[in-house]
Amino acid sequence: MSKSEEIKTTFEIEPILVIHWDGKLLPDISGKPEIVDRLPIYVSGNGVNKLLGVPKLPNGTGEATANAVKKAVDDWKLASRIRAACFDTTASNTGKHSGCHMLEQLLQKSLLYLPCRHHIQEIVIGAVFDKCLGCSTGPDVKLFVRFKNNWSFIDVDKYQTAYDDAETASILSEHQTVVDEVVTFVRTSLEAKHPRDDYRELLELVLIFLGVQPDRGVRFRQPGAHHRAKWMAKIIYSLKIWMFQQQFHLTRREAVGLCDVNIFVVLVYVKAWFTATNAVSAPTNNLQLLKTLDSYSLVTVVFLTQHVISSLIICGMLVKNSLA
């Protein structure tokens, strides 16, 4: 018996499992100078976390994804155990002719849809950023490229907080109770273990922006990736650039846009994003986010678009429909 067969045979199967997948473009392990589609496939359950495989796909279509997931499920003899599917919200996964729908047909059963909560939240911050600073026509945000290129000239000891600017301080003072709650939430969140350094960096930048010193002290990391697809870069760069605007030239539109993004992040977004991964509380969190947007409409009206609301409602319906 091969090692892989032994692992499959000894795998303790839980009665209910969630199937996860997330396609990635990676260099071909054969050494050929080409990029291929790889699909990590994973199941989770009560105390169970198991990688089933990372097959190479002929393409990134929903059909190819569904076939690969079905084959992995059959190889591990888990078809009867799969009850839900967790996936990102790309077109190949969602919709009438998507991988999720095709997988249900292959398994001959309906699945509970658990779309990635972080991808849903990415739609929200993306819409806000585009409304405040305009859509980027290229792969990179030009403002971020400028800032990264000028980082070597920035004195990191000379930064300003939200309360050093009269207009921004006035807005936040009107919502001081919420600001205090956010500070408490961020401090608590920093006590947890984070899978990536940029999670912690974002939390610490929020505190610095609000004039609060993190436990590790005030520190600013060198700007990293700024591709427009990297949603967290939008927040991290927005906070850094605004805090160093006295050393970095901004147009009036850029300064106002960055301020609007940062206020949205502090008052509305950071708590919603860091609580997003709990699927059980997702409907409640969506409703709370909508209520928060409405409660602070005077602040958020400049960038609250129908696209933001629609994205939350549509994703909520996606889960609802999967339960029908």
PyMOL commands that set and color helices and strands:
alter all, ss='L'
color gray80, all
select helices_A, chain A and resi 3-10+62-75+99-107+117-133+142-149+151-153+162-164+166-173+176-190+197-209+231-243+252-274+282-295+297-300+306-323
alter helices_A, ss='H'
color red, helices_A
select strands_A, chain A and resi 17-21+24-27+35-38+41-45+48-53+56-57+82-87+112-115
alter strands_A, ss='S'
color yellow, strands_A
deselect
rebuild
show_as cartoon
